[in-house]
Amino acid sequence: MSVAVMDDDGVGVGVGVGVGNGKLSTTSSLSWQEELASLVETSGIQYPLQYGGGNPLYQQDQDATITTTTITTPTEQVLFEFSKGVGGVDHHVVEESFKDQVKGFLKASAEMIQELGKGCKDVIQQSIATHPPPPFVTKFNGYCKKFSRRFRFLNDFLPEDRDPAHAWPVVFFVFIIALAMLGVCTEPRSLESMPKKVHIHPPSATLVQLPDGRHMAYHEQGVPADRARFSLVSPHSFLSSRFAGIPGIKESLLEEFGVRLITYDLPGFGESDPHPNRDLNTSAVDMLHLADAVGVNDKFWVVGYSGGGMHAWAALTYIPERLAGAAMFAPIVNPYDSSMSKEEKYKIWERWTPRRKLMYFLARTFPSLLTYSFSRSFLSGEHGQLEKFLSLSLGKKDKTWIEDPTFQEFWQRDLEESIRQGKIRPFIEEVVLQVTKWGFSLGNIQVQRKRHGKGFLPWLKSMYSQTELEWAGFLGPIHVWQTTKTSKNFGFWNSRNV
């Protein structure tokens, strides 16, 4: 059997198929170019592409070239018709812009990365399900859960429609960027505004050895022991030392009234040795041992101002039998004391600067974070402005006073002595003591009827019994001076000594 195929010009294509002896044989006398032309002509498929890739300028140039070319073979005719558009239809293809190409590339890349992440997540989940996690992963997860439980209260500051898992990474990222910008954009300080360097002076304190082997540094003012009518022991406040004494008091005034003033360095401050297990009980015991070591045989007064008032309260609680009385100037109280009402706590917090509020918050929740803050401020080796170290805003008279060169010299010397040892731990201990449980309540110090036993009946008996005349609390005088917002002073004292 044979088949003959003719093209449009009557030229035989010459395809022969023969069958003989049960075998199929195929013969062809066409070249591959002619076979391609025949396939394109008879496919019936219209291709919308133009010769030249769809570029009109390039298309016109190619059309002009092709029309001037002599077409001599069927193959060239087919290719020419294919380039002009099959079926006489002129198809135009809009060229994709570079911007669209970039968008498509990025979109495809994002989809690939997303699928890759899903695949990695599936692999990890399958691995965790089939194999126990490594020890370091379990330990890290424990730290994360502990951190999450401790700082869960911060979620209350987020809007209700915000997921903490998404919000806090954004907040942390913005915080890091802000710190980086502050570090880059901070202008260099001029020579006039450069702070003064901290100078550590040679040791000069008088030391006494306590029963536990530690040494305590102290300083005396006023009259000697044999002429003293009154003996005063004064613990210093935060970021201070034995040199502070009673700020502003004159030596002549102490001599006139026969006062012997003894000040000392708290454990870890100045030249005093640190205490391994420091609390307010040990603070009162140290005060007692110091008084015995320097020859104070009679009862003595304890004087505290600001943060030193905390140690004065402790002395009234733990060594009341050795005290003749107490005098405190703007003493600190525990801002987290559970015995105070919300109104009382609010009055305490509202007058403090944000910096001090943050310090107390960290001291109560995460004390180790204070290390960075203290090392960047008063332990940085430079003197800062006095206003930064004061807890309350200063009035005009106070600012005029601290600008006095004499006070500036006194303050810097006291500060340099307090940080002599260069250790952060004593300062963190001091702040932590201010905001943790003191072990006593200030209400127990005030004079009150003593009653035996607990409960309603013993209390009722102590209130109406005429024979119950015993008194509890500190029975000596307690004088407290606290400045109000109107810059007026008021004092209140034990009612039995009015």
C-alpha positions as CSV (number, residue, x, y, z in Angstrom):
1,M,0.0,0.0,0.0
2,S,1.3,3.5,-0.9
3,V,0.0,7.0,-0.1
4,A,0.9,10.2,-2.0
5,V,0.5,13.6,-0.5
6,M,0.5,16.8,-2.6
7,D,1.1,20.4,-1.3
8,D,-0.7,23.5,-2.5
9,D,1.7,24.0,-5.5
10,G,1.2,20.5,-6.7
11,V,4.5,19.3,-5.5
12,G,4.4,15.8,-4.1
13,V,5.5,15.4,-0.6
14,G,6.3,11.8,-1.3
15,V,5.4,9.8,1.7
16,G,5.1,6.1,1.0
17,V,4.0,3.4,3.3
18,G,4.3,-0.2,2.2
19,V,3.0,-3.4,3.7
20,G,4.3,-6.7,2.6
21,N,4.9,-10.1,4.1
22,G,3.2,-9.0,7.3
23,K,5.7,-6.3,7.9
24,L,5.2,-2.5,8.0
25,S,7.8,-0.4,6.1
26,T,8.0,3.3,5.9
27,T,9.9,5.3,3.3
28,S,10.4,9.1,3.2
29,S,12.1,11.3,0.6
30,L,11.6,14.5,2.6
31,S,14.2,16.5,4.4
32,W,13.6,17.5,8.1
33,Q,12.9,21.1,7.1
34,E,10.1,20.0,4.7
35,E,8.7,17.6,7.4
36,L,8.6,20.5,9.9
37,A,6.8,22.7,7.3
38,S,4.2,20.1,6.7
39,L,3.5,19.6,10.4
40,V,3.1,23.3,11.0
41,E,0.8,23.8,8.0
42,T,-1.5,20.9,8.9
43,S,-1.6,21.2,12.8
44,G,-4.5,23.6,12.8
45,I,-3.1,25.3,15.9
46,Q,-2.7,29.1,15.9
47,Y,0.3,30.5,17.7
48,P,-0.3,34.1,19.0
49,L,3.4,34.9,19.0
50,Q,4.9,37.2,16.4
51,Y,8.3,36.9,14.8
52,G,10.4,39.2,16.8
53,G,9.1,38.5,20.3
54,G,6.2,40.9,20.1
55,N,8.3,44.0,19.9
56,P,6.5,46.3,17.4
57,L,9.7,48.1,16.3
58,Y,11.6,44.8,15.9
59,Q,8.5,43.3,14.1
60,Q,8.4,46.1,11.5
61,D,12.1,45.7,10.8
62,Q,11.8,42.0,10.4
63,D,8.7,42.3,8.2
64,A,10.5,44.7,5.9
65,T,13.4,42.3,5.7
66,I,11.2,39.3,5.0
67,T,9.1,41.0,2.3
68,T,12.3,41.9,0.3
69,T,13.4,38.3,0.5
70,T,12.6,36.0,-2.4
71,I,10.7,32.9,-1.2
72,T,11.6,30.0,-3.4
73,T,10.7,26.9,-1.3
74,P,7.6,25.7,0.5
75,T,9.5,25.6,3.8
76,E,10.4,29.3,3.5
77,Q,6.8,30.1,2.7
78,V,5.6,28.3,5.8
79,L,8.1,30.0,8.0
80,F,7.2,33.4,6.6
81,E,3.5,32.8,7.2
82,F,4.2,31.6,10.7
83,S,6.2,34.8,11.4
84,K,3.4,37.0,10.1
85,G,0.7,35.3,12.1
86,V,-1.2,32.2,11.3
87,G,-4.5,32.7,9.6
88,G,-3.8,36.4,8.9
89,V,-4.5,37.4,12.5
90,D,-2.1,40.0,13.9
91,H,-1.5,39.0,17.6
92,H,0.0,41.6,20.0
93,V,1.7,40.5,23.2
94,V,2.2,43.2,26.0
95,E,5.7,43.1,27.2
96,E,6.1,42.6,31.0
97,S,7.8,45.5,32.8
98,F,10.9,45.1,35.0
99,K,8.9,46.1,38.1
100,D,6.4,43.3,37.4
101,Q,9.2,40.9,36.9
102,V,10.7,41.8,40.3
103,K,7.4,41.5,42.0
104,G,6.8,38.1,40.5
105,F,10.3,37.0,41.5
106,L,9.9,38.2,45.1
107,K,6.5,36.6,45.3
108,A,7.8,33.3,44.1
109,S,10.8,33.5,46.4
110,A,8.5,34.1,49.4
111,E,6.3,31.2,48.5
112,M,9.4,29.0,48.2
113,I,10.7,30.1,51.6
114,Q,7.3,29.6,53.2
115,E,7.1,26.1,51.8
116,L,10.6,25.4,53.0
117,G,9.8,26.6,56.5
118,K,6.7,24.4,56.6
119,G,8.8,21.5,55.5
120,C,11.5,22.2,58.2
121,K,8.7,22.6,60.8
122,D,7.2,19.2,59.8
123,V,10.6,17.5,60.0
124,I,11.3,19.0,63.5
125,Q,7.9,18.1,64.8
126,Q,8.3,14.5,63.5
127,S,11.8,14.3,65.0
128,I,10.5,15.6,68.4
129,A,7.6,13.2,68.3
130,T,9.8,10.2,67.6
131,H,12.9,11.2,69.6
132,P,13.2,12.9,73.0
133,P,14.6,16.5,72.8
134,P,18.3,17.0,73.8
135,P,18.9,18.1,77.4
136,F,19.9,21.7,76.5
137,V,16.5,22.1,74.6
138,T,14.6,20.9,77.7
139,K,16.7,23.3,79.9
140,F,16.1,26.2,77.6
141,N,12.3,25.5,77.5
142,G,12.3,25.5,81.3
143,Y,14.0,28.9,81.4
144,C,11.5,30.3,78.9
145,K,8.5,29.1,80.9
146,K,10.0,30.5,84.1
147,F,10.6,33.9,82.4
148,S,7.1,33.9,80.9
149,R,5.5,33.2,84.3
150,R,7.5,35.9,86.0
151,F,6.7,38.6,83.5
152,R,3.2,37.6,82.6
153,F,1.9,40.7,84.4
154,L,3.3,42.8,81.6
155,N,0.6,41.5,79.2
156,D,-1.9,43.7,81.1
157,F,-0.3,46.7,79.5
158,L,-1.0,45.5,76.0
159,P,-4.3,46.3,74.1
160,E,-6.9,43.5,74.4
161,D,-6.8,42.8,70.7
162,R,-3.0,42.2,70.6
163,D,-1.5,38.8,70.8
164,P,1.5,38.9,73.3
165,A,3.4,36.4,71.1
166,H,3.4,38.9,68.3
167,A,3.4,42.2,70.2
168,W,6.4,41.7,72.5
169,P,8.9,40.8,69.7
170,V,7.9,44.0,68.0
171,V,8.3,46.0,71.2
172,F,11.7,44.4,71.8
173,F,12.8,45.1,68.3
174,V,11.8,48.7,68.5
175,F,13.6,49.0,71.9
176,I,16.8,47.7,70.4
177,I,16.6,50.1,67.5
178,A,16.0,53.0,69.9
179,L,19.1,52.0,71.9
180,A,21.1,51.8,68.7
181,M,19.9,55.3,67.6
182,L,20.7,56.8,71.0
183,G,24.2,55.4,70.7
184,V,24.7,56.7,67.2
185,C,23.0,60.1,67.5
186,T,24.3,61.2,70.9
187,E,26.4,64.3,70.4
188,P,29.8,64.4,72.0
189,R,30.0,66.4,75.1
190,S,32.0,69.6,75.3
191,L,35.0,69.9,77.7
192,E,33.0,72.1,80.0
193,S,30.2,69.5,80.5
194,M,32.6,66.6,80.9
195,P,32.0,65.1,84.4
196,K,34.7,65.0,87.0
197,K,36.5,61.7,87.5
198,V,36.0,59.8,90.7
199,H,39.1,59.9,92.9
200,I,39.7,57.2,95.5
201,H,41.5,58.5,98.5
202,P,44.0,56.6,100.7
203,P,42.4,54.7,103.6
204,S,41.9,56.9,106.6
205,A,39.1,55.4,108.7
206,T,39.3,54.2,112.3
207,L,38.4,50.5,112.4
208,V,36.9,48.3,115.1
209,Q,36.6,44.5,115.0
210,L,33.2,43.0,115.5
211,P,32.6,39.7,117.3
212,D,32.2,37.8,114.0
213,G,35.7,39.0,112.8
214,R,34.5,41.7,110.4
215,H,35.9,45.2,110.6
216,M,33.7,48.3,110.7
217,A,34.9,51.8,109.8
218,Y,33.6,54.7,111.9
219,H,34.0,58.5,112.3
220,E,33.5,60.7,115.4
221,Q,32.4,64.4,115.7
222,G,31.7,66.6,118.6
223,V,33.0,66.2,122.1
224,P,35.1,63.2,123.3
225,A,33.5,60.3,125.3
226,D,34.4,61.6,128.8
227,R,32.6,64.9,128.1
228,A,29.6,63.6,126.2
229,R,26.1,64.4,127.6
230,F,24.4,62.7,124.6
231,S,25.8,60.0,122.4
232,L,24.3,59.8,118.9
233,V,24.9,56.9,116.4
234,S,23.9,57.7,112.8
235,P,23.7,55.1,110.0
236,H,24.1,56.7,106.6
237,S,21.7,56.6,103.7
238,F,22.0,55.0,100.2
239,L,25.1,56.2,98.2
240,S,26.7,57.7,101.3
241,S,29.4,57.0,103.9
242,R,30.5,57.7,107.4
243,F,31.6,61.2,106.2
244,A,27.9,62.3,105.8
245,G,27.2,62.6,109.5
246,I,24.3,65.0,109.8
247,P,24.5,67.1,106.7
248,G,24.8,70.8,107.5
249,I,25.4,70.5,111.2
250,K,28.3,72.5,112.6
251,E,31.0,71.2,114.9
252,S,30.5,74.2,117.2
253,L,26.9,73.2,117.7
254,L,27.8,69.7,118.8
255,E,30.3,71.0,121.3
256,E,27.9,73.5,122.7
257,F,25.4,70.9,123.6
258,G,27.9,68.2,124.6
259,V,27.0,65.8,121.7
260,R,29.2,62.9,120.6
261,L,28.2,62.0,117.1
262,I,29.4,58.6,115.8
263,T,28.9,57.7,112.2
264,Y,29.9,54.5,110.5
265,D,30.1,52.7,107.1
266,L,27.4,50.1,106.4
267,P,28.7,46.6,105.5
268,G,30.3,46.8,102.1
269,F,30.3,50.6,102.0
270,G,33.5,52.7,102.5
271,E,36.1,50.8,104.5
272,S,33.7,48.4,106.3
273,D,33.8,44.7,105.4
274,P,30.7,43.2,103.7
275,H,28.3,41.0,105.6
276,P,27.6,37.5,104.1
277,N,23.9,37.4,105.2
278,R,22.8,40.9,105.6
279,D,19.4,42.0,106.8
280,L,17.8,44.6,109.2
281,N,18.4,42.4,112.2
282,T,22.1,42.2,111.6
283,S,22.1,45.9,110.9
284,A,20.8,46.6,114.4
285,V,23.2,44.1,116.0
286,D,26.2,45.8,114.2
287,M,25.0,49.2,115.6
288,L,25.0,47.7,119.1
289,H,28.5,46.1,118.8
290,L,29.8,49.4,117.4
291,A,28.5,51.3,120.4
292,D,30.0,48.8,122.8
293,A,33.4,48.9,121.0
294,V,33.7,52.7,121.1
295,G,32.8,53.0,124.8
296,V,29.2,54.0,124.7
297,N,28.1,52.5,128.0
298,D,24.8,54.3,128.5
299,K,21.8,54.4,126.3
300,F,22.3,56.3,123.0
301,W,20.2,58.1,120.4
302,V,19.9,56.8,116.9
303,V,19.7,59.4,114.2
304,G,18.7,58.5,110.6
305,Y,17.8,60.5,107.5
306,S,16.4,59.3,104.2
307,G,17.6,55.7,103.6
308,G,19.3,55.7,107.0
309,G,15.9,55.8,108.6
310,M,15.4,52.2,107.7
311,H,18.3,51.2,110.0
312,A,16.9,53.5,112.8
313,W,13.5,51.6,112.6
314,A,15.4,48.3,112.9
315,A,17.3,49.6,116.0
316,L,14.0,50.6,117.6
317,T,12.7,47.0,117.0
318,Y,15.7,44.8,117.8
319,I,17.7,46.7,120.4
320,P,15.2,49.0,122.1
321,E,16.8,48.4,125.6
322,R,19.9,50.3,124.5
323,L,18.2,53.3,122.9
324,A,17.5,56.5,124.7
325,G,15.4,57.7,121.7
326,A,15.3,58.2,118.0
327,A,15.4,61.2,115.6
328,M,14.7,60.8,111.9
329,F,14.6,63.3,109.1
330,A,12.4,62.3,106.1
331,P,12.9,58.6,106.8
332,I,12.1,56.0,104.2
333,V,9.4,53.4,104.7
334,N,8.8,50.2,102.8
335,P,6.6,51.2,99.8
336,Y,5.3,47.7,99.6
337,D,4.3,47.4,103.3
338,S,1.1,45.3,103.4
339,S,-0.1,47.2,106.5
340,M,-0.5,50.4,104.5
341,S,-3.7,51.4,102.7
342,K,-3.8,52.1,99.0
343,E,-4.1,55.8,99.7
344,E,-0.9,55.8,101.8
345,K,1.0,53.9,99.2
346,Y,-0.2,56.3,96.5
347,K,1.0,59.3,98.5
348,I,4.5,57.7,98.8
349,W,4.8,56.7,95.2
350,E,3.5,60.0,93.7
351,R,6.4,62.1,95.0
352,W,9.1,59.9,93.7
353,T,10.8,60.4,90.3
354,P,10.3,57.8,87.6
355,R,13.9,56.8,87.9
356,R,13.5,55.9,91.6
357,K,10.2,54.1,90.9
358,L,11.9,51.9,88.3
359,M,14.8,51.2,90.7
360,Y,12.4,49.9,93.4
361,F,10.4,47.9,90.9
362,L,13.5,46.1,89.6
363,A,14.8,45.6,93.2
364,R,11.6,43.8,94.1
365,T,11.1,41.8,90.9
366,F,14.5,41.3,89.2
367,P,17.4,42.7,91.3
368,S,20.2,41.5,89.0
369,L,19.1,44.0,86.4
370,L,20.2,46.8,88.7
371,T,23.8,45.8,88.0
372,Y,23.7,47.4,84.6
373,S,22.0,50.6,85.9
374,F,24.4,51.1,88.8
375,S,27.5,50.3,86.7
376,R,26.5,53.0,84.2
377,S,25.7,55.6,86.8
378,F,27.5,56.1,90.1
379,L,29.9,53.2,89.6
380,S,31.0,54.4,86.2
381,G,34.0,56.2,87.6
382,E,32.5,59.7,86.9
383,H,30.6,62.2,89.0
384,G,27.1,62.9,87.7
385,Q,24.8,65.8,88.5
386,L,23.6,65.9,92.0
387,E,19.9,66.2,90.9
388,K,20.1,62.7,89.4
389,F,20.9,61.1,92.7
390,L,18.2,62.9,94.7
391,S,14.9,61.1,95.0
392,L,12.6,64.2,95.0
393,S,12.6,67.3,92.9
394,L,14.6,70.1,94.4
395,G,13.2,73.5,95.3
396,K,14.8,76.8,94.4
397,K,16.6,77.1,97.8
398,D,17.8,73.5,97.6
399,K,19.3,74.1,94.2
400,T,21.0,77.2,95.3
401,W,22.4,75.3,98.3
402,I,23.9,72.4,96.3
403,E,25.5,74.8,93.8
404,D,27.7,76.0,96.7
405,P,31.3,74.9,96.0
406,T,31.6,73.8,99.7
407,F,28.7,71.5,99.4
408,Q,29.9,70.2,96.0
409,E,33.2,69.2,97.6
410,F,31.4,67.6,100.6
411,W,29.1,65.6,98.3
412,Q,31.8,64.3,96.0
413,R,34.0,63.3,98.9
414,D,31.2,61.4,100.5
415,L,30.2,59.7,97.3
416,E,33.8,58.7,96.5
417,E,34.2,57.1,99.9
418,S,30.9,55.1,99.6
419,I,32.0,53.4,96.3
420,R,35.6,52.9,97.5
421,Q,35.4,49.1,97.2
422,G,33.8,49.3,93.7
423,K,31.4,46.4,94.4
424,I,27.8,46.5,93.2
425,R,26.4,43.9,95.7
426,P,26.2,46.1,98.8
427,F,24.2,48.7,96.9
428,I,21.8,46.1,95.5
429,E,21.4,44.7,99.0
430,E,20.6,48.1,100.4
431,V,17.9,48.7,97.8
432,V,16.5,45.2,98.2
433,L,16.2,45.7,101.9
434,Q,14.1,48.8,101.4
435,V,11.4,47.1,99.4
436,T,11.3,43.5,100.8
437,K,9.7,42.4,104.1
438,W,11.4,44.1,107.0
439,G,10.4,41.4,109.5
440,F,8.5,43.9,111.6
441,S,5.7,46.5,111.2
442,L,6.0,50.2,112.1
443,G,2.7,49.8,113.9
444,N,4.4,47.5,116.4
445,I,6.9,50.2,117.4
446,Q,4.3,52.7,118.6
447,V,3.1,52.6,122.2
448,Q,0.1,50.3,122.8
449,R,-1.4,48.3,125.6
450,K,0.3,45.0,126.1
451,R,-2.0,42.0,126.0
452,H,-1.3,38.3,126.7
453,G,-2.4,36.0,124.0
454,K,-4.0,36.4,120.6
455,G,-7.6,36.7,119.6
456,F,-10.6,38.8,120.3
457,L,-11.1,38.0,124.0
458,P,-7.5,38.9,125.0
459,W,-7.8,42.2,123.1
460,L,-11.2,43.0,124.7
461,K,-9.7,42.2,128.1
462,S,-6.7,44.5,127.6
463,M,-8.9,47.4,126.5
464,Y,-11.3,47.3,129.5
465,S,-9.1,45.9,132.3
466,Q,-8.0,48.5,134.8
467,T,-5.2,46.3,136.2
468,E,-3.6,45.7,132.8
469,L,-1.2,48.7,132.7
470,E,1.7,47.2,130.8
471,W,2.8,48.9,127.6
472,A,4.3,47.4,124.4
473,G,6.5,49.0,121.8
474,F,9.3,51.5,122.2
475,L,8.6,53.6,125.3
476,G,11.2,56.3,124.6
477,P,10.9,59.5,122.5
478,I,10.7,59.2,118.7
479,H,10.9,62.4,116.7
480,V,10.3,62.4,113.0
481,W,10.5,65.4,110.7
482,Q,9.0,65.2,107.3
483,T,8.8,68.0,104.8
484,T,5.5,68.5,103.0
485,K,4.7,69.9,99.6
486,T,4.2,73.3,101.1
487,S,7.8,73.2,102.5
488,K,6.6,73.3,106.1
489,N,8.0,70.9,108.7
490,F,5.9,68.9,111.1
491,G,7.0,66.6,113.8
492,F,5.3,63.8,115.6
493,W,6.5,61.9,118.6
494,N,5.6,59.3,121.1
495,S,2.4,60.2,122.9
496,R,3.7,59.2,126.3
497,N,6.4,61.9,126.0
498,V,4.3,64.9,125.1
